[in-house]
Amino acid sequence: MGHVVVIGAGQAGAALVARLRGDGFDGAITLIGQERVPPYQRPPLSKDYLLGEMELERLFLRPAGFYADHGIDLRLATRAGAIDRAARTVTLADGEVLHYDKLALTTGAVPRRLPAAIGGHLPGVLVMRDLADADALAPLLREGARVAVIGGGYIGLEAAAVCAQKGMRVTLIEAADRILQRVAAPATSDWFRTLHRAHGVDIREGTGVTRIEGSARAEAVLLGDGTRIDADLVIVGVGVAPDTALAQSAGLVIDNGIATDEFTRTSDPDIHAAGDCASLVFNGERIRIEAVSNAIDMGEAAARNIMGRATPYRPAPWFWSDQYDVHLQIAGLGGGHDAVHVRQDGSGRSHWYFAGDRLIAVDAMNDARAYMLGKRLIEAGRSPAPEVVCDPATDLKALLRG
């Protein structure tokens, strides 16, 4: 059945190769990863692993022996240098050439960094994306140390929560008018702002970073409003960019990531893409979905399409974030909403996003039932009236039967 080469050993790549074997593919499979460890979970890195509550082996998506046991040639600490589409080859950084019948790009995303011109290169200025980042950051999380977290999205908020739990003095800086502005409604921003302030986090909104000061290492962050924040450590959490360099050099179409069709194919039908590096059309817009769930589901869809099963990928977006003792679960995408309604059910709280009369997303804080049923309502295309869904006396499960 030929040779499938997968470049990128993250969640999407691991899901893709496992699905190929699980669905009976008996050809050769090569999985190429730049890191020195087998594919692992990323979400716990910034939470349980950084807090010292999870061992490295528990991060692994599969036992280390899984790949050899299933005839998957896992190449660790290996970088792909170039793709020759006409010859159907991948040249590795060490000069080895691999021939492929089908190729999949699951290269993920890379963290955005601050420019060196404003001090982004200084020692003590770190990002939080992969295992190496977590290992570099962990020994610096000392009780009483001062940390400036730049970026008020979920990456920045999770980092701030871990630092606060470590007893650090945390200042979080967000250039936009409010934290979570790009991804959540004001009601959700307000709720998380209150949560973080209750844990001692100093949140500065509506002001950006002018520069990071320091000689041997970062010592302070200067803000646009003239404020100087002393810092022993700076964590940059200002989002990620899709890793498209290899695809672009191969001449594939790039449009907010590696552009794919509904069958996960790129502009070259013999090359598929999945996960954070790939863009897809959802509700008439070309978007990327930066979520573990999307990486797994899209990777598995790519595997089925590589095997010729013509499986359209229809994402059902969902996300989560853990901060302190709060488990946030998100169903759907809230972009384009024109109203948000609040449901308070005991200690749980949920925010329901509507575009006109249509339910499009739910943010649920410590309310797994609201999340689960909201997700099912969205996937079923059901939109109960806001006053009904947000009445704590309403049995949400009954709305699915109505």
N, C-alpha and C positions, 0 to 999 in steps of 0.2 A: 504493500500500500504506500510505498514511498517514504520519504524522510521529511518530518516536520521539525523545523527549527524555531524555537521560541526565544526571543531576546527580551530579557527582563524577568528576574526571578522573585517578583513580589507576589501579592495576593492574586492578581489576575493571571500571571504566568503559571503559578502553582495550580490554580483552579483549572486552567486550560489543559495542562498535561495530565492531571489526574482524571479529568473527564474523558480525554482521548482514550486512556487505557480502560477506564470504567465502562466505556461504550464499545469496547472491543477493537479499537485500532491496534493492529499488530505490526505496523511499520516502525521505523526508527524514530526516536524522539530525542532531541537535544534541547536542554534548557540552559540558557546562558545567563549567569548572574554576576554582577560586579562585586558583591560583598563576599566575605569569607565564610559565611554561615549559611545553612540551608534557609529556604523561604520561611519567613516568620510574620507574626502579627505585628502591625505597627501601632494600633490604638493603645495597647497597654504600655508602650514605651514612655509616653508622657504622663502616665498615671502610676499603675502598680509597679512597673519595673523601676521607674525613677525613684519611687518611694521605698524601694528595697523589699517589696512585698511579693515579687514574682521572680523566679529563677530563669536564667537564659533558656534552658531546655523547654520550659513551659511556654515560651514564645513561639516555638517551632510549629508550623502549620501541620507538618507530618513528622513522624519519627525520622531521624537522620537516614535510616536504612531503607525508607520507603522507595526512594527513587531507584536505587540499584535493584531492589527486589522486583520492581515493576518495569525493568528494562529502560529506564529513563537516564540518559547520559547527562548528569547534572554537572555543569562546568562552573565552579565557583571562582571568585577572584579573577574573572575573565571579562574582558571588554570587547565588544564588537566594534570594528573600525570602519567597515564600509559594506554596503550592499550593492551587488551588481545584478540588477533586475534581468538584464538580457541573458546573462549566464546562469542566473538563479544560484548565486553564491553569496556567502557572507564571509568576509575576511576578518579574522580576529586580530587584535592588537599585536599578538606575537607572530603574525604572518600566516598562521594556519588558515586554510580555506575550506569551508564547509559547503557542500552542495545541498540544496533544498528542493523539495517538490512544492511544499507550502511553507510560508514564513508567517510568523505572528509577532507583532511588536506590542510588548506589554511593559514599556520602559518607564511608566509612572510619571511622576512630577518631581521637580526640584524646588527647594525653598528659595524664595526671593530674599536677597541680602541687601543690606544698606551699602551705598557706594563707598569705596575706599576714600573718596575725596572728603567725606564727612565723618570719617573715622570707623567705617564699617569693617575695616581690615584689622582693627586693634585686637590683641589678645584680650580675652574676657568678653568679647562680643560673639554670642553663639546663636545657632538656630537649633530647632528641635524637629527632626524629620526621621532619621534612621538610627540604627543601633549605635553607630559610632558617635552620633550627636548625643545620645543619651548617656553613653559611657563617659564622654568628655564633660557633660554637665553634672552628673551625679556627685562627684567629689567636691563640687563648688557650692552645693546647697547646704550651707552651714547656718545654724541658728544664729540670729542676730545680724547676719550679713544683709547688705542693702542690694536689692535687685530692681532694675528697671526693665519692665516688659513692654516692648514696643509692638503694638497691634492688639486691637480689642475684638478680634474674631474668636472663633472657638479655639484655635491653636493658642492664642495669647491668653485667653481666659483659663484654659486647662493648665498652662504653665504657671500662671499666677496662683491658681489654687494649690498646686503642688508646693510652690515656694512658701506660701502662707502656712501650709500644713507642716512645713519643715521649720517654722518659727522665724522665717526671714521677714525683713521689712520690705514690703512690695509696693512699688509704684507702677501702675499700668497706664500707658499713654496711647491714646487713640486720636488720630488726626481728624476723623469724621466727627460729626456732631454728637454721635452716640455710639456706644459699643454695639457690635452685631448689626450695624446699619445695613450692610450688604446682604445679610442672610435672614434677618428676622424683623418682625414688627416691633414698634416702640414698646408695646406691652411686655414682650419677652426681654427686650433690652433693659427695661426698668426693673424687671424681676431679678435679673442676674446682677445688675448694678447693686441693688439692695443686698443680695446674697454676698457679694464680694466685699462690700463695705462692712458688713457684719463680721467678716473675718479679718478686718484690719487692712484691707487693700485700699490704697490711695489711688482713685481713678481720676485721670485727667483727660477730658474729652474736648474735641474741637481745637486741638493744637498739635502741630507736628514736630518732628525732630529737626533741629537746625544742624547740629553736629554732636558727635561724641568726643569728649575731651579725654586726653590721657597721653602719657609719654611711653612708658614700658607696657601699659595695659590700660583698659578703659577705667576712667575714674569718675566721670560725670556725663550726664546727658543734658544738652541745652535745648530748650523748647522754643517754638516760634513766638511764644508770648513773653520771652525773656527769662523764664524760670530756669534755674539750674538745679538738676536732680543729682545728688551725689549717689554713686553706684559702685559697688564692688564687682558687679556682674550685670551684663546687659543681655537679655534674651530677645531675639528678633522673631516675631511671629506675624509677618505681614503677607501671608499667603504663599502660594506655590505657582509655578509655571509648568505647563506640560513639557515633558522631555521629548522634543521633536527633532533634535539635531540630526540623528541618524536617518530618520525618515525624510527630512528636508534635503539632505545631501543625496538621497537616492531619487529625488525628484517626485516624491509623493505629494499629493495636495494637502496643504496645511490650512486649516480654517478653525481657529480656536482649538488647536490640537490637531492630531492626525485625523483627517476627515474620513468617516466610515459611512457606509450605507446601512440599510436595515438588516443586512446579513453579515455585518461586522467587516465587510470588505473595504479596503482602502481603494484609492484610484487605480491600483494594480490588483486585479482579481485574484492573484496568487498570494497576496499579502493581506493579512487581517490585522486588526488592532483592537485592543480592549483595555479597559481600566482608565486611570487618571490621564493617560497620554492621549486618549481617543475622544473625538467629538462625535455626536450623533444628533439626529433630528428628533426632537421631543415637543409635541404640541405645536408643531410648525416652526420651531426655532432650533438652530444648531447650538447645542450646549455641551458642556462637559459636566459629569456628575462625579464629584470627588467624594466617594464613599466606598467603604469596604463591600457593602452589598452589591453595588454596581460592578466593582472589580470582579467579584466572584461570578455574578450572573452573566456579565458580558463575556468573561473568559470562557465560561461553560458554553455559551451560545456560539462563540467563535470555534470551539472544539467541534461542535455538531456541524457547523457550516463547513469546516475544513474537511469533515468526513462526507460532505455532500448531502447533508440532510435538510438543507434549505430551511433553517430555523430563524424566522424574523426575531430580532431582539426588541422586546417591548419592556422598557424599564418601569419599575414601580419604586420610585426613589424613597429610601428611608435612611435615617442617620441617627447617631446618638452621640452624647457627650457626658462624661462623668466629671463633676466638679464638687469637691467636698463630699457631702452625703447626698447629693442630688444626682439623680439619673434622668437626664433629658433624653427623650425619644421624639423624633420628628418623622412624620409621614407626609409625603408629597413635597411639592415645591411651592413656596408662598409667593413667588414673583407674580406681579399683576393683580394682587388682591386689592380690594377696595374697602374691606371691613374685617375687623378681628373681634371675635366675641370670646369672653372668658367664662370657663366653667370651673367652679371650685367644688371639689367633692372630697370632703374630709380633709386629710392632709395633702391630698393630690390637687394639682391645678393643671388646666390645659387651656391653650389658646387655639381657637378655630378660625381659619382663614377662609374668607369667601370672596369670590369674584362674581359680583352680582348675586344671583341665587345659587351659585355653584360652589360646593365645598371643594377646596383645592389642597389644603394642608392642615396639619395639626402639630402644635408643639405641646408635649406632655411632660410635666415636671413631677417625678415620683408618682406617676399615674399610668401604670402599664395598661390598665383596662381601657382608658380613654385612647391611648395610642393605638392599641390593637384594633379596637372597634372603629376608630377614625380611619385607620389604614384600610380596613375592609370596606368601609363606606365609600372612600375615595376610589378604590379599585373597582367597586361595583357600580360606580357612577351615580351613587345615591347622595342626595343633598337635603337632609332634613332642615326645617326652618331653624334659624339661629336661636330663637327663643325657646325652642323645644330642646335642641341639643345642649344648650347651656343651662338648662334647669336641672339642678342636682337630683330632683325627684324623678327625672326621666331615666328609664332603663335603656341604656345605649344599645344593648344587644337586641332589644325589641325593634329598634329602628331598622335593623337588617331584615327583619321579617315583614315589616310593613310595606 
